[in-house]
Amino acid sequence: MSLRRTSVSFVTRYFLIYNNVSNFIVYETKELLVYINEKENLMRLLKVCLLLFIALTFTNCFEDQDDNAVTASEINDFVWKGMNAVYLYKDDVPDLANDRFSSNEEYANYLNSSGTPEALFESLIFERQTVDRFSVIIPDYIAFEQQLGGTSLNNGLEFNFYFKPGSTTEVFGIIRLVLNNSVADNLGLQRGQIFDAVDGTPLTESNLGSLLNQTTYTLNFATYNDNGTEDVNDDTIESSSDSIELTKQVYTENPVHQTEIIDVDGQNVGYLVYNAFNSNFNQQLNAAFSEFQTNNVEELVLDLRYNPGGSVNTAILLGSLITGQFTGDIYSKLIYNSDLQDFNTEFPFVDNLDGAALNSLNLDKVYVLTTSRSASASELVINSLGEYIEVVQIGDATTGKTQASITIYDSPDLSPNEINPRHTYAMQPLVANSINVNDVAVPFSGLPADIPLIETPRNFGTLGDVNEPLLAAAIADIQGLGRFGLPSIDYRPIKTDINIKPIEERLILDSDQLFQRKDFE
């Protein structure tokens, strides 16, 4: 049966007939390409054009950032196409099956009845509460990309929030991190300071977002009083008259937050606070290890307690900097959905960064400090290095996020090239499972600590200080003094969307790790 290719100059990017849908293909350059059986007449072509006209005429509209009307089906088409092409759990979602639609009319009706792009996206997620907690749709990829690069409107503060002792509604906050050279840093704010109101309004679980997501606000400080007992139930939060006003500014965070060289019984211990796997700062990470190398560091404490993840490539770089003796060996692997098995990838340890030698330490042991906020790329490092060297994990269990994601765009190949200018939607779905050289994934329950030690408002110390509890536990183990047990007080922070970063709990692939190897049309 011969096929003839007929090119029709018609509205292109509004409609997708994917895979087995009546042998039609849309989304190829600027034309609608229709394959027509030579034995059939042109009525089929006319029917397609009519259905496209109906789809464009009777579809809900959205406004993009340029106030140009854009049809819901145009964006929904991108949502379905992208999820069908790369979603890790595609086989578990019937609506993403390659043969889901028997005709272009059925597909058009599906797009038009799916509601907003957000609603369609959520309908395609597999077990949102338990399996895929992490895939996101992005209404404004321009702002998102800026944040991925470390730039955001920020006053430089990160917080933990807790219920006041004896209350299930009243909340207090504690400054857990002050970013270097930020507004807060320049005002002299410090880790461990406590506040119980913003703009004079007492904090509750329900008003945290509205109060702290403002561009300008005033923190009303308080003190934590344990009243001299071990019992947390008689602790009190005592308001004070001290306050400070902060205004957010455009800020770019260098994730290499702090390095220290600590003398422990005559040997140099390196300490690194690393807050995000941001590939824009790989040179700074290599420079930090140059400091360690120059000072003949024999032990390393890697503080990932507030590191929510980021770039796969940077996770490989960090593992290679810690070691150096395993160049070329498999560090980690990525496994894609059933349609993309040819693109499963093994990542080796590396010995250079853009051609420059790495300042590797050749260690056979590393201490890693974690909390429940340590996720994704942080977990990849622990899980992958643990097959080669001794990894001593201190703190709380990690998040439990083993899957990798990638940002996909409304473009011919889902890459950042030739993006549809009519809207700013993008998606970051889970696309692969990350496993170590022995095919072991991070469990959904997270990686448990070898030395359990929960950070609480009672024991916040100064990062890098030898008396800070998590670092002190690492030093004690280095000295052979034994390991601390789990504290009697299990005092965990409230999970909120304050301080959430674009990389939060994400293991992010660089575009060349998928787009350049696969044509998704």
C-alpha positions in Angstrom: 0.0 0.0 0.0 1.7 3.2 -1.1 1.4 6.4 0.9 1.5 9.9 -0.4 2.7 12.8 1.7 0.5 15.9 1.4 1.7 19.1 3.0 -1.0 21.5 4.2 -0.2 25.1 5.2 -2.5 25.3 8.2 -2.3 26.3 11.8 0.5 24.1 13.1 1.1 24.1 16.8 -2.5 23.8 18.0 -3.0 20.1 17.6 -1.2 16.8 18.0 -2.2 13.5 16.5 0.4 11.2 18.1 1.7 7.8 17.3 -1.2 5.6 16.0 -3.9 8.2 15.6 -5.1 7.8 12.0 -1.6 8.1 10.6 -1.6 11.9 11.0 1.4 13.7 12.4 1.4 17.3 13.6 4.2 19.4 15.2 6.6 19.0 12.3 8.2 22.4 11.4 5.6 24.9 10.3 3.2 22.5 8.5 0.6 19.9 9.2 1.8 16.8 7.5 -0.8 14.3 6.5 -0.3 10.9 5.1 -3.1 9.8 2.8 -3.6 6.4 1.3 -3.6 6.7 -2.4 -6.8 4.7 -2.6 -8.7 7.1 -0.4 -10.0 10.4 -1.5 -9.3 13.9 -0.1 -12.4 13.8 2.1 -10.2 12.6 5.0 -8.0 15.7 4.6 -11.0 18.0 4.5 -12.3 16.2 7.7 -9.0 16.9 9.5 -9.1 20.5 8.5 -12.7 20.9 9.7 -11.9 19.2 13.1 -8.9 21.5 13.5 -11.1 24.5 12.8 -13.6 23.3 15.4 -10.9 22.7 17.9 -9.5 26.2 17.5 -12.9 27.9 17.5 -14.5 26.3 20.5 -11.6 26.0 22.9 -11.2 28.0 26.1 -8.5 30.7 26.0 -5.8 31.8 28.3 -3.6 34.9 28.3 0.1 34.6 28.1 2.5 37.2 29.5 2.2 39.2 26.3 -1.6 39.3 26.7 -2.0 37.3 23.4 -4.9 34.9 23.5 -3.7 31.3 23.4 -6.1 28.3 23.2 -6.3 25.8 26.0 -5.9 23.0 23.5 -2.6 24.4 22.4 -1.1 24.2 25.8 -2.9 21.0 26.7 -1.5 19.5 23.5 2.0 20.3 24.7 1.2 18.8 28.1 0.0 15.5 26.7 2.7 15.3 24.1 5.5 15.9 26.6 4.1 13.5 29.2 3.5 10.8 26.6 7.1 11.2 25.3 9.2 11.2 28.5 7.1 10.5 31.7 8.8 7.8 33.8 5.4 6.3 34.8 3.8 6.5 31.4 3.0 2.7 31.4 1.0 3.2 34.6 -1.3 6.0 33.2 -3.9 4.7 30.7 -4.5 8.1 29.2 -0.8 8.3 28.1 -0.9 5.0 26.1 0.4 5.4 22.6 -2.8 3.9 21.2 -5.1 5.8 23.6 -6.9 7.7 20.8 -8.5 6.0 17.8 -9.2 9.1 15.9 -8.1 12.8 15.7 -11.7 13.7 16.7 -11.4 11.7 19.9 -8.1 13.4 20.7 -9.5 16.9 20.0 -12.4 16.2 22.3 -10.0 14.9 25.0 -7.9 18.1 24.9 -11.0 20.4 24.9 -12.6 18.6 27.9 -9.4 18.4 30.0 -9.8 21.9 31.6 -6.8 23.9 32.4 -3.2 22.8 31.6 -2.7 22.3 35.4 -5.8 20.0 35.6 -4.7 17.9 32.6 -1.2 17.6 34.0 -2.5 16.4 37.4 -4.7 13.9 35.7 -1.7 12.3 34.1 0.4 11.9 37.4 0.8 8.4 38.7 -0.1 8.1 42.4 0.6 11.7 43.4 0.6 11.1 47.2 2.9 8.2 47.3 4.9 7.5 44.1 5.2 10.8 42.1 5.3 13.6 44.6 7.6 15.7 42.5 6.5 16.3 38.9 5.5 19.9 38.4 3.9 22.1 35.6 5.5 25.5 35.3 3.3 28.5 34.2 6.3 30.8 33.7 9.5 29.0 32.6 11.4 32.3 32.3 11.2 33.0 36.0 11.7 29.3 36.8 15.0 29.2 34.8 16.3 32.3 36.7 15.6 30.6 40.0 17.2 27.3 38.8 20.3 29.4 38.1 20.2 30.5 41.7 18.7 34.0 41.1 15.5 35.0 42.9 13.9 37.8 44.9 15.3 37.0 48.3 16.2 38.5 51.6 18.7 35.7 52.4 16.8 33.9 55.1 15.8 30.3 55.4 13.6 29.1 58.2 12.3 26.2 60.1 8.9 26.4 61.7 7.6 24.6 64.8 4.4 24.5 66.8 4.7 26.2 70.1 4.9 23.7 72.9 1.3 22.7 73.9 -0.3 24.2 70.7 -1.4 22.8 67.4 -2.0 26.1 65.7 0.4 28.7 67.1 3.8 28.7 65.4 7.3 30.1 65.9 10.1 30.3 63.4 13.9 29.9 63.7 16.4 31.2 61.3 18.3 28.1 60.1 20.5 29.7 57.4 21.6 33.2 56.5 22.9 33.4 52.9 26.2 35.1 52.3 26.2 38.8 51.2 22.4 38.9 51.3 20.1 41.5 52.8 19.8 39.5 56.0 23.6 38.9 56.2 24.3 42.6 55.8 21.8 43.4 58.6 23.7 41.0 60.9 21.0 38.4 61.3 22.2 35.0 62.6 21.3 31.3 62.5 19.3 30.3 65.6 17.4 33.6 66.1 13.7 33.0 66.9 10.6 34.9 66.0 6.9 34.4 66.7 5.3 37.2 64.7 5.6 39.0 61.4 4.5 42.7 61.1 3.1 42.3 64.6 0.8 39.4 63.6 1.4 36.2 65.7 2.3 33.3 63.5 0.0 30.4 62.8 0.2 27.5 60.5 -2.4 29.1 58.2 -0.8 32.5 57.8 2.9 31.7 57.3 2.7 31.9 53.5 0.8 35.2 53.4 3.1 36.9 55.9 6.5 35.7 54.7 5.9 35.7 51.0 5.7 39.5 51.0 8.5 41.5 49.5 8.9 43.5 52.6 8.0 42.4 56.2 9.2 42.9 59.8 10.3 40.0 61.9 9.2 40.2 65.6 11.8 38.3 67.6 11.3 36.0 70.6 13.4 33.8 72.9 13.2 30.1 73.5 13.1 29.1 77.2 13.5 25.4 78.1 12.8 26.4 81.8 15.8 24.2 82.8 14.1 20.9 82.1 14.4 18.1 79.6 10.6 18.1 79.1 9.7 20.0 76.0 6.1 20.4 77.1 7.0 23.1 79.6 9.1 25.0 77.1 7.9 28.5 76.3 8.3 31.0 73.5 8.7 34.5 75.0 8.0 37.5 72.8 10.4 40.4 72.9 10.4 44.0 71.7 13.2 43.4 69.1 12.3 43.5 65.5 13.8 44.1 62.1 12.5 45.0 58.6 13.7 43.1 55.6 13.1 43.8 51.9 13.8 41.2 49.3 16.2 41.9 46.5 17.3 40.1 43.4 19.9 37.7 44.7 22.1 34.9 43.3 23.1 32.3 45.7 26.5 30.6 45.5 25.7 27.1 46.9 29.3 26.7 48.2 28.1 28.4 51.4 31.0 27.7 53.8 34.4 26.0 54.0 36.5 25.4 57.1 39.8 23.7 58.0 39.5 22.2 61.5 42.4 20.8 63.4 41.3 17.6 65.1 44.1 16.0 67.1 46.7 17.2 64.6 45.0 16.2 61.4 43.1 18.6 59.1 39.4 18.0 58.7 37.7 19.8 55.9 34.1 21.0 56.4 31.9 22.1 53.5 28.4 23.5 53.7 26.9 22.8 50.2 23.4 24.0 49.7 22.4 23.1 46.1 23.8 21.1 43.1 23.9 24.1 40.8 26.1 23.5 37.8 26.6 27.2 37.3 28.9 27.1 40.3 30.9 24.0 39.5 34.1 26.0 39.3 33.5 27.3 42.9 33.0 23.8 44.1 36.3 22.7 42.5 38.0 25.7 44.1 36.7 24.7 47.6 38.3 21.3 47.1 41.5 23.1 46.1 41.6 24.7 49.5 41.1 21.2 51.1 43.8 19.7 48.9 46.3 22.6 49.7 45.7 22.0 53.4 46.2 18.2 53.2 42.7 17.4 54.4 42.6 13.8 55.7 38.9 13.7 56.7 35.9 15.5 55.1 32.6 16.5 56.7 30.1 17.3 53.9 27.1 19.3 55.2 24.1 18.7 53.0 21.5 19.3 55.7 19.6 22.0 53.7 20.6 20.7 50.2 17.4 19.8 48.3 19.1 18.5 45.2 19.9 19.7 41.7 22.1 18.7 38.8 23.0 15.1 38.1 26.3 16.3 36.5 27.2 18.3 39.6 26.5 15.2 41.8 28.9 13.3 39.7 31.5 16.1 40.0 31.2 16.2 43.8 31.6 12.4 44.1 34.7 12.6 41.9 36.1 15.4 44.0 35.7 13.5 47.2 37.4 10.4 45.7 39.6 10.6 42.5 40.8 7.0 42.6 37.8 5.6 40.7 37.9 7.6 37.4 36.0 5.8 34.7 34.2 3.4 37.0 30.4 3.6 37.0 29.2 6.1 39.6 25.4 6.0 39.0 22.8 5.1 36.4 19.5 6.4 35.0 16.7 4.2 33.8 13.9 5.7 31.6 10.4 4.6 30.7 9.8 1.6 28.4 9.8 3.7 25.2 13.2 5.2 26.1 15.2 2.2 27.2 17.8 2.8 24.6 18.7 5.9 26.4 19.4 4.4 29.8 22.7 5.9 30.9 25.7 5.0 33.0 27.6 7.9 34.5 31.3 7.3 35.4 33.4 9.2 37.9 35.3 12.0 36.1 38.7 13.5 36.4 38.2 17.0 34.9 35.9 20.0 34.7 35.8 21.5 31.3 39.2 20.1 30.6 40.7 21.4 33.9 42.0 18.8 36.5 39.8 18.2 39.5 41.2 18.9 43.0 40.2 15.4 44.2 41.0 14.3 47.7 41.3 10.5 47.1 39.4 9.8 50.4 38.2 6.4 51.4 35.7 7.8 53.9 33.4 10.8 54.1 31.0 12.2 56.7 27.7 13.5 55.4 25.3 15.7 57.6 21.7 15.4 56.6 18.1 16.4 57.6 14.8 15.5 56.2 15.4 18.4 53.7 18.4 16.6 52.2 17.0 15.2 48.9 17.6 14.0 45.4 21.1 14.8 44.2 22.2 14.8 47.9 20.8 11.3 48.2 22.4 10.3 44.9 25.9 11.2 46.3 25.3 9.2 49.5 23.8 6.2 47.6 26.5 6.1 44.9 29.6 6.8 47.0 28.5 4.2 49.5 29.4 1.4 47.0 33.0 2.6 46.8 34.0 4.2 50.1 32.7 4.4 53.7 29.9 7.0 54.0 29.0 7.9 57.6 25.7 9.7 57.6 24.9 11.9 60.6 21.5 13.6 61.4 18.0 12.7 60.2 16.8 10.4 57.5 16.8 12.0 54.0 13.7 12.8 51.9 13.6 9.6 49.9 13.5 10.9 46.3 15.3 8.6 43.8 13.8 9.9 40.5 15.3 12.4 38.0 13.5 15.1 36.2 14.1 17.4 33.3 12.5 20.7 32.1 10.6 20.2 28.9 9.3 23.0 26.7 6.6 23.5 24.0 9.1 23.0 21.1 9.5 20.5 18.3 11.8 18.3 20.4 10.8 19.5 23.9 14.2 21.2 24.2 14.8 24.9 25.0 15.2 25.5 21.2 12.5 27.0 19.1 10.0 27.3 22.0 6.5 28.3 21.1 6.4 32.0 21.8 2.6 32.1 22.4 2.8 31.0 26.1 5.3 30.4 28.9 4.3 27.0 30.1 6.9 24.3 30.7 6.9 21.0 32.7 9.4 19.2 34.9 8.1 15.6 35.0 10.0 12.7 36.5 11.7 10.9 33.6 14.1 8.4 35.1 15.1 6.4 38.1 18.5 7.0 39.6 20.3 3.9 40.9 23.9 3.2 42.0 26.4 0.9 40.3 24.8 -2.1 42.0 21.3 -1.1 40.8 20.2 0.0 44.3 17.8 3.0 44.5 17.2 5.4 47.3 14.2 4.1 49.3 11.0 6.2 49.3 11.4 6.3 53.1 14.8 8.0 52.7 18.3 7.1 53.7 18.6 6.5 57.4 21.4 8.0 59.4 24.2 5.9 60.8 24.4 8.4 63.7 20.8 9.6 64.3 20.7 13.2 65.6 17.7 15.5 65.0 18.3 19.2 64.8 15.8 21.0 67.1 15.3 24.5 68.4 17.1 23.4 71.5 20.3 22.5 69.8 20.8 24.9 66.8 24.5 25.8 66.8 26.7 27.8 64.6 27.6 26.1 61.3 31.3 25.2 61.3 31.6 25.5 65.1 33.1 22.3 66.6 30.4 22.3 69.2 27.5 22.4 66.7 25.8 19.0 67.4 26.0 17.4 64.0 29.5 18.5 63.3 30.5 17.6 66.9 29.2 14.1 66.3 31.4 13.7 63.2 34.5 15.0 65.1 33.8 12.6 68.0 33.7 9.7 65.5 36.9 10.8 63.9 38.5 10.9 67.3 37.2 7.5 68.1 35.2 8.7 71.1 32.0 6.9 70.2 28.8 7.8 68.5 25.9 9.8 70.0 22.5 8.2 70.1 19.1 9.5 69.1 18.1 12.5 71.3 15.1 11.9 73.6 13.2 14.8 72.1 11.8 14.2 68.6 11.1 17.8 67.7 10.5 18.1 63.9 9.7 21.1 61.9 6.4 21.8 60.1 6.6 21.2 56.4 5.7 24.4 54.6 6.2 25.9 51.1 8.3 28.7 52.7 11.9 28.6 51.4 10.9 26.1 48.6 13.4 26.3 45.7 12.9 25.3 42.1 15.3 22.4 42.7 13.5 21.4 45.9 13.6 17.6 46.1 14.7 17.4 42.5 17.4 15.5 40.6 17.7 17.5 37.5 19.1 16.4 34.2 21.0 18.7 31.9 19.4 19.1 28.5 22.2 17.3 26.7 21.5 14.2 28.7 18.3 13.6 26.8 17.3 16.1 24.2 20.4 15.6 22.0 19.9 11.9 21.9 16.2 11.6 21.1 13.7 13.0 18.5 10.4 13.2 20.2 8.3 14.0 17.1 
